[in-house]
Amino acid sequence: MNALAPLLEFLAIPSVSTDPAHKEDVRRAALWLSERLRALGFTTELHETPLHPILYAERLVDPKAPTVLVYGHYDVQPPDPLGLWTTPPFEPTVREGKVFARGASDDKGQLWAHVAALEGLEARVNLKFLVEGEEEIGSPHLLPFVRAHREKLRADVVLISDGAMFAPETPTLTYGLRGLTYLEVRLKGARRDLHSGAFGGVAPNPIQALGWILARLKEEGTGQVLIPGFYDRVRPVSEEERRLWPALDEEALRRELGVEVLPGEAGYTPLERLWARPTLDPNGVWGGYQGEGSKTVIPAEAGMKLSMRLVPDQDPEEVAELAERYLQEICPPGYRLEVVRLHGGRPVLTDPFSPPMRLMARALEEVWGRPPVYAREGGTIPVVAELQEALSAPVVLLGLGLNDDNLHAPNEKFDLVNLEKGIATLRRFHQLLAAQGLGHS
C-alpha cells in the first residue's frame, strides 16, 4: 500500500503534547505533515502558540467550487505503561493486517487517510486543512484560533476522522459526540505526612476522606450521579432517533471488556448510556505510599481526577460549577478541598441527513458494498462544536478506527483495511462533491 510507508514515518515521531520533553517532537510532526501537504500543491502556514503550533494549509482551485475543511490532530497520548507494549510505541510495526504504534488510530492514521486520498485526485474541490498539536490536552489554543480566523476557515463542509466505526466491516457515520468536563480534586489534611502510630486516631487522613467523597458522587445500585442539577439540561432522545441506531450485541461487548455485567445508570440501555446519557468517572486516585513493602504513614494530601461526559444541552462550565459546589459541600470537616478545572468541550449533534452526509453515505456504500449505520459516539472532540458554530457549515464525522484500537492504552493499532477503504471513501466523496457542486451558493 503506497500510503503505508509515509504513515509509518509519521507514527515514529513521538509527538506527545502533554510532555514538555517532547515539545520539539510535536513541532517535528507538524513540519513533517506540512511538507507532505506542500508536495500535494498546498500552501501551508505554521501558527505558533504558547505550546504547540497549529498547521493551516489550503489548496484553492476554483472560487466557484465547493470548499472542504479537514480537521485533525498530530499530537498523541503518552505511551505509558511502556512495559505492556508488545513492540515499542514509536517503532511502528505491521502484523496481522494492522499497524501498531501510539497514534495509529488516534489520530495520525485517520488524518493520514485524508492526505493520502488526495494523491492524484482529479476533482474540482477547494481543500483546507486545520491540524493541531494540542487535542490530547483539550485544544486550549485552537478554539481562540478558530474564532479569530473564521473567514480563512470558511468552508461548505467540515470533514473529521477522529473516531470509531460501530463494528468491524461496518461503515459508520457519526452524528453526535459527548462533551466533557474534567476536574482534578486535591484534598489536604495535616501540614505534613505523619507516622500512623504516633498520630493515628487524631490525624486527618485525606485518603479516607477521598473514599467518603467518592461514595457520595454516585448512587449505589442505580448509578445515578448525585450532583444536584447534573441532569437538569439533559436532552431526551426521541423514538425517531432511536430507530436510527444499530443493534448492539451486548454479549460481544461483555466479552470484549472481560466482564459479566455492563454497569451504568439504571433504566437506560447500554447504547443510551454510551451515547446519550452523561457520566461521571474517577480517572485516577492518588495519595500516600506507593512503593514496595510497607511505610506506616498518614499522608498530608490525596487527590483524584474526575471526567464527566456530557450530552446536549449540558454546558461544561455550568457542570463544573455544580460539581465544585457539591464537592465542597460533601467534604468532611478537618480537610481543605481544592478543585482545578483542567479542560472540557461542548457536546455536539449534527444533522444525520444533511446533503454532505448523504454524499458520504453514498461514497461509503460504493466502497464498502453496504450502506452505513448512523451512530453517536461517547468521546469528545472539543473543536467540533466551535467549528460548527463559527463556520455555520455541516460537519461530517467519519470514524475509521475501531472500538478495540486501544486508544490511550498500550498496543494502540489501526486496521490497514480501514486505512485503505477510508482513503477510497474520501476520494469518492470529493469526486461526488465536485460533480454536484454541493454547498456552493
N, C-alpha and C positions, 0 to 999 in steps of 0.2 A: 504494500500500500504506500503510494507516494507521500501521503500525509503523515505517515508514522514517524519517519526519521526526524523531521523537524520537531514533532511533538516530543520526542524523547529528549532532544536538546533543551526544549522549553522546561520540561519537567525536572531536568537535572539542576536547574537554578534554584537554590534554597531560599525562595522569596518569602520568608516568614515575617509577616508585618508586625507581629507583636514583640519580636525580639530585637532590641537595638543592635545586637551583634550582627544581624543580617540586613542592616539598613542598605549597605551597598549592593547586596544580592537582590534586594527588592528593586532597586534602581536598574540593576543589570537586566532583570526580567522585562522591565518597561522598555529599555533600549532594544532588547532582542526583538520584542514584538513590533516596535516601531520600524526596525529595519525590514522585517517581513512585509509589513504593510506598504512601505515605500517601494519595495520590489514589485508590488501589485499596482503601482501607479497612484498611491495615496500621498497626499501631503500630510505631514504629522507635526504635532506640537506637544511638547512635554511641559505641563504646567506644574510648577513647583508648589508644594505645600509645606507647612512646618514638619510634616512627617515624610510621606511618600508621594511621588509625583502622579499626576493624572495624565493619561495619554489620550489626546484627541486626534483623530485622523479623518480625512474626508477625501472622497473621490466623486466629484460632481461632473456628470457627463452631459446633462441637458436640463435647463431650468424648467422645462415642461414635463419632465419625467417625475415619477413618484420618488420620494426620498425615504430611505430606511435608516434608522439609528440602531446600531447594535451596542448593547451594554454587556460588559463582563468584568471580571477582576482577575488580576495576575498574581495577587498575594495568596498565601496558603496558611493553613494552621500549623502550629508546632508539631513535630513528628513524635513527640514523647507518648508512651514509653518506648524507647528505641529497641529494647530487648524483645519486644513482641513482634517486630517486623521479621518476616521470612527473608527478605532481601532489603538492603539499605534504602531508606525512604527517598533519597535523592540520587540513587543509581537505578533509573527506570529499567524494569525487567518485564519482558513479554513471556508469558507462559499460559497455556490453555486458552488461547484466544483473548487474553486480557493483558492490559498494561498495568503494572503495579508501581505506584510512586505516590508520594504526597502531592496532592493537587491534580491527580489523574482525572478525577471526576469533578472535583470542586476547586477551581473551575477551569483549569487550564485546558483539559481535554475538550470540554464542551465549547469553550471560547475558541479553541483552535479549529473546531469544525466550521465555525463561521468564516474564519480566514481561509481555510483550505477550500471551501465551497466556491471561492471567487477565482480560483486558478483557471484561466481560460474561459471564464464565463462571458458569454455574449448576451447581455440583457441591458436595455437602457433604463438603468435604475441608479439614482444617486445614493451613495453609501457614506455613512458616517459611523465612526467607532468612538465610544466613550468607555475607557477601560481604566479602572482604579487599582490602587495598591493597598487599600485600607478596608476592604469589605469585611475581612475577618475581625476587625476591631471596631465595627459599627459605622464605617463610612463618615468619620467626623468632618472631613473637608470636602467630600463630594457634594453633599447637599447644598452648601453655600455656592459651590461652583455651578451647579445646575441652575440655581436661582439667578446667578449673575450672568449666565450665558444662554439664556432662553432662545434668543434669536439664532445664535450659532448652532444650537442643537435642534432647531425646529425640524420636524420630520412628519411624514404621513403615517408612519407605523414604527413602533419600537419593538425590537426583537431581543429576547433574553433567553439564554440557555444556562441555567444555574440550578437545575432541579432534577427530579427523577421521573421516569415513566412509572405508570401504575404497576406494571409487572413486566417480566421479560417478554420480548416479542410483541409488546402491546403498545403501539404508538399512542401518545398521550398529549392532549392539550390541557394545560393548567390554566384555570381562570381565577384562582383565588390563592392568597398567601396569608398566613397569620402574621400578626405584628409581634412586637417584643418589648418588654420592659425588663432590664437586667440590673440587679442590685447586688452590692456587697454589704454585708451586715457585720459590724465589728462590735464585740461585746467585751467590756473591760471590768475587772474586779479589783483586786488589790493593786498596789503600785508596783509590785514585783512578784516573780514566781516564789512560791512558799513551800516549805517542807510539809508533806502531808501528815507527818506525825506530830510535828511541833504546832501546826496551825489547823489541822483537820478538825472540823466541828465548829470553828468560828470564822474561818476564812470563806469568802465567796468563791465559788467555782464556776467560771464562765462556761465551761463545757457542759456542766449540769444545767445551767440556766438556758444554754442554747437548745438543749434537748426539750426543756419545758416549752420554749418558744416554738420550736418546730412542731411539737404535738398540737399546738393551737392554731396552726396555719390551715390545716385541712381536717375535715370531719372524718373520723374513722368509720368505715362501713360504707358511707356514701361517696367519699372522695371529693366532696364539695369544698371549695376554697372559702374560708371563714372571714376573709377581709370584708368588712361592711362596705356595701356599694359596689363590690367587684363585678357583679353580674348585671348591674343596672342598665348598661348600654348595649348589652349583647343582642345582636340582631338574630331573630329566629330564622330557621331555614324553611323555605316553602316546600310544599309537597311537589310542586313542579320542578324545583331544583333537585330534590332527592331522586326524582325519576331519571335525571341525567347521570347519576352516579353508577359506576360499575359495581358488580357484586364483589364483596370481599371474602376471600377464603380464610376464615378465622383460624381454622385448624392449621393451615400452612403458616400463618403469621405466628401462631404459638410455637410451632416447630422452629421457625427461623429465629425466634427470640430465646428459645430454650426454656419456656415457661409453661405452666399448666393452666394459668388463667391470664386474662388481659385486664388488669385492674384499671380503674378510672371512674369518672363521675357516673353515679348510678342514674338509670333512666335514659341513657343515650347509647346508641350503637357504637361499635368501635370506630367506624368511619366518621360519625359525627364528632366523637371525641378527638379524632386525629385532625379533622379539617375545620370544624365549625364550632367548637367549644373552646373556651380559654382554659389555660392550665397554669399550675404553679409547681415548680420542681426545684429542690435543692440540687445544685450542680457541683458543690464542693463544700466540705466541712473541715475545719482545721482547729488545732489548739493542743497544747500540752506536748508531751514527749512522744516522738515517733520512731526513735532509734531501736536498735537491738536491745533485748533484755529489759530490765526494769529501771525506772527512775521515779522515786516517790515524790512527785511534785504536784502542787496545785497551780495551774497556770494563771498568769495575770490577765491573759487575753485569749479569746477564741473568736471564731468567725465562720461565716458561710457565704456562699454565693447563691443567689436565687434568680431563676429565669421565669418569667411569666409570658406565655404565648397568648396573644390577644386576637380577637376576631372583630369584624365590623359590628358596631361602631365604637369600639373602645379606643380611648386615647392613651398613648403611652405615658405622657406626663401626668395625666389625671390618675391613672392606675398607680404610678409611682408615689404620688401624694397619698392616696388611700392606703397603700401598703406601709409607707413610712409612719403614718399616723397610728396605724394599728400595731405595728411593731413596737412603737414607743409605749402604747397603752398596755401591752401584754408583757413588757419587760419586767422581770421581778425586781422588788426593792433591793438596793445594795449594788446595782450594776449600772454602768453607763453604756448606752447603746448609740452607735453611730451608723448611719446609712449613707452609702456612697452610690450615686447613680452612675453606672458605667456606660451603658448605651441602650438604644432602643430603635424601634421602627414601627411605622403605622401598618395596620392590616390593609389588604388590597382585595378588591373584587373587580374583575373586568367582564366585558360582555362576551360570553362564550360564542356568540353568533355574529360578532362584528364582521364586516367584509374581509378584513385581513385574516381573521380566524378561520373563516370559511375557505379562503385560499390555501391556508396552511393545512387545513383538514384534507383538502383535495390533494395537495402535494404528499402528505403522509400516506394517504390511501394508495396513491400511484406507486410509491416506493416500497411500502410495507405489504401491499396487497390486501389490506383490511382497513376499515375506517377507524379513526382514533376514538379513544374514550375521553371523556371530559372529567377533570378532577380538580379539587382544591389540593393545596399542599400545606403541611403543618409548619414548614420552616418560614424564615423571614429574609427578604431582600430589601434592606431599608430604602434604597433609592427608587424602587418601583413606584411607590405612592408619590414621591416627589416628581418623577418624570411624568407620570400620568397627569398630575395637577399642573405642572409648569408648561407642558407641551400640548395639552389637550389632544393627545394622539392616542389611538388604540394601542394596547400593549398585547403582544403575543408571547406567551410563556411556553417555550418548547423545551421541556426537560428531556435530556438524552442519557442521563445516568440511570442507575437502578437503586432501589432501596437497600440492597446489600453491598453497596460500593464502599462501605466502611468510611464514610465521611467523618472527618475529625478523629479517626481512630487508626490504629496500626493496620497495615496491609490495605490501604486505600487502592481501589482499582477502577478501571474503565473498560468495558467490553468493546473490543475492536469492531464487532458487528454494528454496535450503536454509533461508533465514530463514522464508519463507512456509510451507513444508511442516513445518519444525521447530515453528513456532507451532501449526499444525493438529494435529501429532502430540501435542504436550504437552497441548493442550486435550482431545484424545480420551483420553489416558492418565488425566487427572484424572476425566473422566466415567466411565471404566471402573472406576477405583479406588473412586469413590464408590458405584457400583452394586453392587460386590462387597464393599465394606467390608473390603478386603484389609488384613491386618495388625492389625486391631483385635481385642483379646482380650476 
